[in-house]
Amino acid sequence: MVIFGIIGFLGYVLDFAFFAPVVSLRVVGRELIAIVLGIIAIIGSYYAGTLAWSIGLIILGYIASGLGGLLVLIGGILGLIASLVKKM
């Protein structure tokens, strides 16, 4: 998610000079949000076995969408299962 966000951000920054600035700013904002969510997901992956972080990763994966978001969503679901099995 972070790598795709950075690549998308750089592509749209270069595209900013040649095409409509308003459209490029919206897309750049979306890419910056993907980078921030990716960093949060990287930090949260260490704590994926706890209930709160697994639910947080599920929400982050849903918000981020895309391939990286799907992987974070799957990691959150697996962390949720692991945290619930650990309680039994």
Order of alpha helices (4+ residues) and beta strands (2+ residues): alpha-alpha-alpha-alpha
